[in-house]
Amino acid sequence: MTYLHSNLHFLRTKNKLSQKELAEKLFMTHQTISNHETGKSQPDLEVMQKYADFYEIPLSDLLHLDLSTKKPVKDIGNIIFDKDRQTFQILSGSKGIYPMKDVCKCQIVFEDAKYYGKTKPFSHRLLISSFESFFVTLRDTYVGLEIELKNKEKLYVYVSNIKQKHYSDAFKADVKVAETLKKYFKTIITGNKTMKDE
């Protein structure tokens, strides 16, 4: 049994893409995307691989796993943690799948919203302090994480899905999600150090 059609629909909606947006990104027609998701037509192997590459998952998973019922350890803040494979997948920011064993540092970062999507993620950071002023609360910001790997590569995750005003309730909620993720990464880092010492 193949789960291709249901997985294509699940992944597109999980990534908050319309069929039209996905069609533009993959250089297909809206109708082709719809036919693949409903099972009216079967994509060839090259197109299946194109989908797998776009969603950054193995082709075998796209075909043979019901991704909508697969329960990763965590699925928060635009990161999916897969305990079975010992990987985490970044959905917004430095998109990709990375091994948990390579993580060595994690910190919360903030980006000036006017640079979102125009430059490398979090290359225009903001320093956030507990001092609140009228001008600071007017600034639009994205909350995120910087994850450093053992090879010194830095990955970035947008925890915020939309820009937030400093110190708004939505901003504070995104910061709480980032803090939860940071704590989770801290347990991963501690586990990595323990494994290295054994």
Residue frames relative to the residue before (quaternion, step in Angstrom):
aa qw qx qy qz dx dy dz
M 1.0000 0.0000 0.0000 0.0000 0.00 0.00 0.00
T 0.1979 -0.7744 0.5905 0.1115 3.55 -1.02 0.81
Y 0.2839 -0.7567 0.5712 0.1430 3.55 -1.11 0.77
L 0.2416 0.8315 -0.4824 0.1327 3.57 1.27 0.22
H 0.7186 0.4711 -0.2822 0.4267 3.60 0.63 -1.11
S 0.6947 0.4550 -0.2864 0.4778 3.59 0.83 -0.95
N 0.6365 0.5276 -0.3348 0.4521 3.60 1.03 -0.70
L 0.6240 0.5341 -0.3460 0.4535 3.60 0.99 -0.77
H 0.6635 0.4854 -0.3026 0.4822 3.58 0.95 -0.85
F 0.6538 0.5285 -0.3078 0.4455 3.59 0.92 -0.95
L 0.6975 0.4797 -0.2831 0.4509 3.60 0.81 -0.99
R 0.6426 0.5200 -0.3331 0.4535 3.58 0.96 -0.79
T 0.7003 0.4489 -0.2849 0.4763 3.59 0.84 -0.91
K 0.6135 0.5454 -0.3523 0.4495 3.61 1.06 -0.68
N 0.7141 0.4168 -0.2393 0.5090 3.57 1.10 -0.73
K 0.4319 -0.7476 0.4190 0.2811 3.56 1.34 0.30
L 0.4300 0.6696 -0.4780 0.3719 3.55 0.92 1.01
S 0.3747 -0.6664 0.5848 0.2711 3.55 -1.11 0.66
Q 0.6448 -0.4988 0.3845 0.4330 3.59 -1.23 0.27
K 0.6335 0.5368 -0.3296 0.4492 3.57 1.03 -0.76
E 0.6589 0.5062 -0.3102 0.4619 3.62 0.93 -0.90
L 0.6610 0.4979 -0.3080 0.4693 3.57 0.95 -0.88
A 0.6263 0.5456 -0.3329 0.4464 3.57 0.98 -0.85
E 0.6555 0.5048 -0.3117 0.4673 3.60 0.97 -0.81
K 0.6741 0.5036 -0.2968 0.4516 3.58 0.97 -0.84
L 0.7578 0.3639 -0.1893 0.5074 3.58 1.08 -0.75
F 0.4029 -0.7354 0.4527 0.3033 3.59 1.34 0.08
M 0.4706 0.6036 -0.4764 0.4327 3.52 0.88 1.11
T 0.5293 -0.5887 0.4745 0.3848 3.54 -1.27 -0.02
H 0.6381 -0.5129 0.4163 0.3957 3.53 -1.28 0.46
Q 0.6552 0.5295 -0.3086 0.4417 3.59 0.96 -0.87
T 0.6220 0.5391 -0.3376 0.4566 3.59 1.04 -0.77
I 0.6376 0.5164 -0.3197 0.4740 3.60 0.94 -0.92
S 0.6622 0.5130 -0.3001 0.4563 3.58 0.88 -0.96
N 0.6713 0.5012 -0.2993 0.4567 3.60 0.89 -0.90
H 0.6477 0.5081 -0.3223 0.4673 3.59 1.03 -0.75
E 0.6850 0.4916 -0.2877 0.4543 3.59 0.98 -0.82
T 0.7263 0.4169 -0.2441 0.4889 3.59 1.04 -0.70
G 0.5006 -0.6694 0.4186 0.3552 3.59 1.23 -0.27
K 0.4002 0.7197 -0.4808 0.3013 3.60 1.22 0.22
S 0.7793 0.0425 -0.0513 0.6231 3.55 1.22 -0.50
Q 0.3693 -0.7219 0.5515 0.1960 3.53 -1.22 0.62
P 0.3758 -0.7169 0.5258 0.2613 3.63 -0.73 0.95
D 0.4856 -0.6320 0.4991 0.3402 3.58 -1.14 0.53
L 0.7413 -0.4380 0.2775 0.4262 3.57 -1.31 0.26
E 0.6399 0.5362 -0.3249 0.4443 3.59 1.00 -0.82
V 0.6779 0.4719 -0.2865 0.4855 3.59 0.97 -0.84
M 0.6035 0.5411 -0.3600 0.4620 3.61 1.05 -0.69
Q 0.6586 0.4990 -0.3033 0.4746 3.57 0.98 -0.86
K 0.6013 0.5612 -0.3433 0.4535 3.57 1.11 -0.71
Y 0.6413 0.5021 -0.3098 0.4906 3.58 1.00 -0.84
A 0.6650 0.5132 -0.3064 0.4478 3.60 0.84 -0.98
D 0.6601 0.4985 -0.3053 0.4718 3.59 0.96 -0.86
F 0.6443 0.5297 -0.3249 0.4458 3.57 0.94 -0.87
Y 0.7518 0.3710 -0.2061 0.5047 3.59 0.89 -0.93
E 0.3556 -0.7798 0.4487 0.2532 3.55 1.39 0.00
I 0.5086 0.5722 -0.4715 0.4378 3.52 0.77 1.15
P 0.5901 -0.5617 0.4217 0.3980 3.60 -1.16 0.43
L 0.5725 -0.5992 0.4363 0.3506 3.59 -1.05 0.76
S 0.6224 0.5504 -0.3483 0.4341 3.61 0.98 -0.77
D 0.6404 0.5054 -0.3265 0.4773 3.63 1.05 -0.72
L 0.6293 0.5466 -0.3299 0.4431 3.57 0.97 -0.86
L 0.7317 0.4335 -0.2258 0.4751 3.57 1.00 -0.84
H 0.8525 0.2877 -0.0807 0.4290 3.57 0.73 -1.07
L 0.6916 0.4126 -0.2929 0.5154 3.63 1.22 -0.13
D 0.3682 -0.6746 0.5832 0.2631 3.56 -1.06 0.73
L 0.2552 -0.8290 0.4809 0.1280 3.55 0.03 1.33
S 0.6130 0.5654 -0.3587 0.4193 3.59 1.13 -0.51
T 0.7399 0.3742 -0.2325 0.5083 3.61 1.15 -0.46
K 0.4834 0.6481 -0.4473 0.3823 3.58 1.27 -0.15
K 0.1821 -0.8187 0.5410 0.0622 3.56 -0.63 1.11
P 0.1789 -0.7763 0.5942 0.1109 3.58 -0.26 1.19
V 0.6815 -0.4753 0.3519 0.4310 3.56 -1.27 0.32
K 0.7972 -0.0079 0.0554 0.6012 3.55 0.88 -0.96
D 0.0029 -0.7578 0.6524 0.0078 3.54 -1.21 0.59
I 0.3916 0.7104 -0.4879 0.3223 3.56 0.36 1.26
G 0.8575 0.2082 -0.1176 0.4556 3.52 -1.29 0.39
N 0.6462 -0.5493 0.3023 0.4351 3.60 1.08 0.77
I 0.6244 0.4489 -0.3717 0.5200 3.57 1.14 0.70
I 0.1487 -0.7469 0.6405 0.0990 3.53 -1.07 0.82
F 0.1830 -0.7716 0.6035 0.0838 3.56 -0.78 1.08
D 0.1198 -0.7894 0.6005 0.0433 3.58 -0.74 1.06
K 0.2964 -0.7976 0.5028 0.1523 3.55 -0.17 1.32
D 0.6239 0.5640 -0.3452 0.4166 3.59 0.98 -0.84
R 0.7732 0.3360 -0.1725 0.5094 3.57 0.88 -0.94
Q 0.3365 -0.7583 0.4832 0.2796 3.57 1.31 -0.22
T 0.5200 0.5950 -0.4298 0.4367 3.55 0.94 1.00
F 0.1585 -0.7304 0.6416 0.1726 3.51 -1.37 0.14
Q 0.2312 -0.7712 0.5833 0.1077 3.54 -1.09 0.80
I 0.2472 -0.7536 0.5946 0.1318 3.55 -0.84 1.05
L 0.2458 -0.8054 0.5292 0.1043 3.56 -0.71 1.13
S 0.7900 0.1331 -0.0634 0.5951 3.59 1.18 -0.50
G 0.6729 0.3973 -0.3397 0.5234 3.56 -0.54 1.21
S 0.7843 -0.1548 0.1749 0.5748 3.58 -0.63 -1.15
K 0.1575 -0.8467 0.5012 0.0845 3.56 0.54 1.23
G 0.4786 0.6488 -0.5047 0.3086 3.51 -1.07 0.83
I 0.4309 -0.6522 0.5537 0.2871 3.51 -1.39 0.03
Y 0.0480 -0.8192 0.5697 -0.0461 3.55 -0.79 1.10
P 0.4937 -0.6577 0.4730 0.3161 3.61 -1.09 0.64
M 0.5136 -0.6540 0.4651 0.3036 3.56 -0.95 0.89
K 0.6242 0.5852 -0.3386 0.3916 3.59 1.03 -0.77
D 0.6650 0.5269 -0.3026 0.4342 3.61 1.20 -0.41
V 0.5386 0.6399 -0.4018 0.3729 3.61 1.24 -0.20
C 0.0321 -0.8157 0.5773 0.0194 3.59 -0.90 0.90
K 0.8006 0.0795 -0.0572 0.5912 3.65 1.17 -0.36
C 0.0054 -0.7784 0.6277 0.0038 3.54 -1.26 0.49
Q 0.0910 0.7893 -0.6039 0.0624 3.57 -0.95 0.85
I 0.4989 -0.6301 0.5077 0.3102 3.54 -1.25 0.51
V 0.0389 -0.7928 0.6082 -0.0091 3.56 -0.98 0.91
F 0.2354 -0.7559 0.5987 0.1215 3.54 -1.30 0.47
E 0.1520 -0.7967 0.5811 0.0664 3.57 -1.00 0.83
D 0.4957 -0.6168 0.5271 0.3099 3.53 -1.12 0.76
A 0.4680 -0.7363 0.4173 0.2544 3.59 -0.55 1.19
K 0.6035 0.5839 -0.3807 0.3872 3.62 1.05 -0.52
Y 0.6904 0.4518 -0.2819 0.4897 3.61 1.24 -0.27
Y 0.4198 0.7284 -0.4569 0.2906 3.59 1.29 -0.15
G 0.8412 0.1606 -0.1458 0.4954 3.56 -0.83 1.03
K 0.6586 0.5080 -0.3045 0.4641 3.59 1.27 -0.18
T 0.7739 0.1683 -0.0877 0.6043 3.57 1.21 -0.53
K 0.7057 -0.3935 0.3433 0.4788 3.55 -1.32 0.00
P 0.5914 -0.6032 0.3808 0.3760 3.64 -0.91 0.83
F 0.8756 0.0510 -0.0930 0.4713 3.50 -1.08 1.00
S 0.3742 0.6976 -0.5249 0.3127 3.59 1.00 0.73
H 0.7121 0.3059 -0.2319 0.5878 3.61 1.30 -0.14
R 0.0131 -0.8540 0.5183 -0.0448 3.51 0.36 1.30
L 0.2761 -0.7128 0.6190 0.1805 3.47 -1.35 0.44
L 0.3225 -0.6941 0.6005 0.2314 3.54 -1.13 0.63
I 0.1424 -0.7897 0.5947 0.0502 3.53 -0.74 1.08
S 0.0534 -0.7892 0.6116 0.0163 3.56 -0.84 1.00
S 0.6284 -0.5334 0.3965 0.4042 3.55 -1.26 0.12
F 0.5420 0.6058 -0.4052 0.4184 3.58 1.28 -0.20
E 0.1228 -0.7996 0.5859 0.0473 3.56 -0.63 1.11
S 0.0083 0.7656 -0.6432 -0.0066 3.54 -1.00 0.82
F 0.6840 -0.4760 0.3518 0.4264 3.56 -1.23 0.30
F 0.6910 0.4910 -0.2902 0.4441 3.60 0.90 -0.91
V 0.6268 0.5351 -0.3386 0.4540 3.58 1.06 -0.73
T 0.6836 0.4987 -0.3032 0.4382 3.59 0.88 -0.87
L 0.6322 0.5330 -0.3376 0.4498 3.61 1.21 -0.31
R 0.5851 0.6148 -0.3663 0.3813 3.59 1.18 -0.43
D 0.3481 -0.7231 0.5622 0.1997 3.55 -0.99 0.92
T 0.0483 -0.8242 0.5602 -0.0677 3.53 -0.85 1.06
Y 0.2175 -0.7018 0.6524 0.1859 3.52 -1.35 0.42
V 0.2907 -0.7292 0.5966 0.1670 3.55 -1.00 0.90
G 0.1096 0.8133 -0.5653 0.0841 3.57 -0.98 0.80
L 0.4026 -0.6686 0.5608 0.2764 3.49 -1.39 -0.25
E 0.1982 -0.7044 0.6626 0.1597 3.50 -1.28 0.58
I 0.0840 -0.7912 0.6058 0.0005 3.55 -0.70 1.14
E 0.1609 -0.7924 0.5828 0.0819 3.56 -0.69 1.07
L 0.2834 -0.7525 0.5756 0.1487 3.54 -0.98 0.95
K 0.6938 -0.4940 0.3322 0.4054 3.57 -1.26 0.36
N 0.6805 0.4676 -0.2908 0.4833 3.60 1.13 -0.58
K 0.5601 -0.6435 0.3337 0.4010 3.60 1.39 0.33
E 0.4313 0.6706 -0.4806 0.3651 3.60 1.26 0.13
K 0.2082 -0.7755 0.5847 0.1154 3.57 -1.02 0.82
L 0.1728 -0.7705 0.6108 0.0577 3.52 -0.94 1.04
Y 0.1725 -0.7914 0.5801 0.0866 3.55 -1.11 0.65
V 0.1353 -0.7766 0.6141 0.0390 3.52 -1.07 0.90
Y 0.2764 -0.7165 0.6118 0.1896 3.56 -0.95 0.90
V 0.2398 -0.7554 0.5960 0.1290 3.57 -0.52 1.18
S 0.6761 0.4465 -0.2766 0.5168 3.58 1.03 -0.81
N 0.3008 -0.7461 0.5646 0.1844 3.56 -0.96 0.87
I 0.7624 0.1280 -0.0970 0.6269 3.55 1.25 -0.41
K 0.6123 -0.5538 0.3981 0.3998 3.57 -1.19 0.44
Q 0.1784 -0.7844 0.5911 0.0592 3.52 -1.12 0.81
K 0.4598 -0.6330 0.5424 0.3060 3.56 -1.17 0.60
H 0.5794 -0.5875 0.4371 0.3579 3.57 -1.01 0.85
Y 0.8751 0.0944 -0.0958 0.4649 3.51 -1.09 0.87
S 0.3983 0.6550 -0.5251 0.3696 3.59 1.16 0.47
D 0.6613 -0.4925 0.3647 0.4326 3.60 -1.23 0.25
A 0.6414 0.5203 -0.3254 0.4605 3.60 1.02 -0.79
F 0.6205 0.5328 -0.3317 0.4702 3.59 1.04 -0.78
K 0.6716 0.4975 -0.2941 0.4637 3.57 0.89 -0.97
A 0.6302 0.5262 -0.3332 0.4636 3.60 1.04 -0.74
D 0.6556 0.4986 -0.3108 0.4743 3.61 0.98 -0.82
V 0.6229 0.5265 -0.3406 0.4677 3.60 1.04 -0.73
K 0.6352 0.5227 -0.3345 0.4597 3.62 1.00 -0.77
V 0.6326 0.5099 -0.3314 0.4796 3.60 1.00 -0.79
A 0.6464 0.5164 -0.3151 0.4649 3.60 0.96 -0.88
E 0.6460 0.5136 -0.3212 0.4644 3.60 1.00 -0.79
T 0.6236 0.5313 -0.3270 0.4711 3.59 1.05 -0.78
L 0.6618 0.4970 -0.2975 0.4759 3.57 0.94 -0.91
K 0.6371 0.5315 -0.3285 0.4514 3.58 0.96 -0.85
K 0.6434 0.5082 -0.3186 0.4756 3.60 0.98 -0.84
Y 0.6491 0.5137 -0.3252 0.4572 3.58 0.95 -0.85
F 0.6574 0.4912 -0.3114 0.4791 3.59 0.95 -0.84
K 0.5984 0.5601 -0.3667 0.4402 3.61 1.08 -0.66
T 0.6515 0.4905 -0.3241 0.4795 3.62 1.00 -0.75
I 0.6138 0.5314 -0.3455 0.4707 3.60 1.08 -0.67
I 0.6617 0.5074 -0.3006 0.4630 3.59 0.91 -0.97
T 0.6385 0.5183 -0.3194 0.4708 3.59 0.97 -0.87
G 0.6531 0.5092 -0.3004 0.4733 3.57 0.99 -0.85
N 0.6344 0.5283 -0.3263 0.4604 3.59 1.03 -0.78
K 0.6591 0.5005 -0.3078 0.4695 3.59 0.99 -0.83
T 0.6377 0.5293 -0.3222 0.4576 3.56 1.03 -0.83
M 0.6528 0.5110 -0.3098 0.4656 3.57 0.95 -0.90
K 0.6462 0.5245 -0.3194 0.4531 3.60 1.02 -0.79
D 0.6798 0.5081 -0.2815 0.4478 3.59 1.03 -0.84
E 0.6256 0.5677 -0.3448 0.4092 3.60 1.14 -0.55
